Structures are given as C-alpha cells and as structure tokens.
Amino acid sequence: MVSFVVWFKFAPEDRAEVAEMLRQLANASRQEPGCISYIPHHLQDDLDTVLIYEQYRDDQALAAHRDSEHFKKYAVGGIFQKMRERKLENLTALV
C-alpha cells in the first residue's frame, strides 16, 4: 500500500474555489479502482491550510491517479495554480 499526506497553503480569498476543486477531485479519485482513501481536510486552526490523506493499492494505482483526467484538471490545472506552499510526507503503515 502507498500512503501519504500532502499539505497545501492557500490565500484566504481562494478558500471557496479550492474547496470546490477538492470536492470534485476527491469524488472522482475515490472512484478509481486502486484508490483506498482520499480525504481532504482543513486544519481546524488554519482554514487556509489543507491536508489530503491518500492511500493507493500500489505504485501503479498511484501512477494511474496522477495520470487521470480529473487529477490533471483539478490538481495540476487548478489546485496547484492556487497553492502558495506544498509539502508531501510519505507514510509507512505500522500494521
């Protein structure tokens, strides 16, 4: 299994637009056969920071996600254009 979190920082004026892009991206991503979990979050104390928790069956499923039309549209063409900061943390499951 491939698991990671991605942190994004956005301008306050982009909050609603980013939330809608994340809703669209999450809904489409969850339909992918190799997607186990795709959950975007706002930080409670910082609504301009988004954390996305993602899990995929394997590296091929992650590659398929990143090659999907919805990823290209909502992430590359939308969210990535609005982000001010980005941080990726790869995870290893303990159990």
C-alpha positions in Angstrom: 0.0 0.0 0.0 1.1 3.6 -0.8 0.1 6.2 1.8 1.0 9.8 2.2 -0.3 13.3 3.2 0.0 16.4 1.2 -0.2 19.9 2.9 -1.2 22.9 0.8 -1.3 26.6 1.9 -3.7 28.9 0.0 -4.7 32.5 0.1 -7.9 33.2 2.1 -9.7 34.6 -1.0 -9.2 31.2 -2.8 -10.7 29.1 0.0 -14.1 28.5 -1.6 -12.8 27.8 -5.0 -10.1 25.4 -3.7 -12.7 23.6 -1.6 -14.9 23.1 -4.7 -11.9 21.8 -6.7 -11.0 19.4 -3.8 -14.6 18.2 -3.6 -14.6 17.4 -7.4 -11.1 15.8 -7.2 -11.9 13.7 -4.1 -15.2 12.4 -5.6 -13.5 11.3 -8.8 -10.4 9.9 -7.1 -12.5 7.7 -4.8 -13.9 6.0 -7.9 -10.5 4.9 -9.1 -10.1 1.1 -8.7 -6.7 1.5 -6.9 -7.7 4.3 -4.6 -8.2 3.1 -1.0 -8.7 6.5 0.7 -8.7 10.1 -0.4 -9.7 12.6 2.3 -9.1 16.3 2.1 -9.2 18.3 5.4 -9.0 21.9 6.5 -6.8 22.4 9.6 -9.1 23.5 12.4 -6.9 26.4 13.4 -5.9 27.4 9.9 -8.6 27.2 7.3 -6.1 28.3 4.6 -4.2 25.1 5.0 -5.4 21.9 3.5 -4.2 18.4 4.3 -5.1 15.5 2.0 -4.7 11.9 3.3 -4.3 9.5 0.4 -3.9 5.7 0.1 -3.5 3.6 -3.0 -3.3 -0.1 -3.5 0.3 0.1 -5.1 2.6 2.3 -7.1 0.7 1.6 -10.3 -2.6 2.8 -8.8 -0.9 6.0 -7.7 0.6 6.5 -11.2 -2.9 5.9 -12.7 -4.3 8.5 -10.3 -1.7 11.1 -11.3 -2.3 10.3 -15.0 -6.1 10.6 -14.7 -8.0 13.4 -16.4 -9.6 14.6 -13.1 -6.1 14.9 -11.5 -4.8 16.9 -14.5 -7.9 19.1 -14.4 -8.4 19.8 -10.7 -4.9 19.3 -9.2 -2.5 20.3 -11.9 -4.7 22.8 -13.7 -6.5 24.2 -10.6 -5.2 23.5 -7.0 -1.5 23.6 -8.0 -2.1 27.0 -9.6 -3.6 28.4 -6.4 -1.2 26.9 -3.8 1.4 29.1 -2.0 3.2 26.2 -0.3 3.2 22.5 -0.7 4.7 19.7 1.4 4.5 15.9 0.8 5.1 13.3 3.5 5.3 9.6 2.6 4.0 7.2 5.3 4.7 3.6 6.2 1.9 1.7 7.9 2.8 0.1 11.2 0.2 -2.7 11.0 
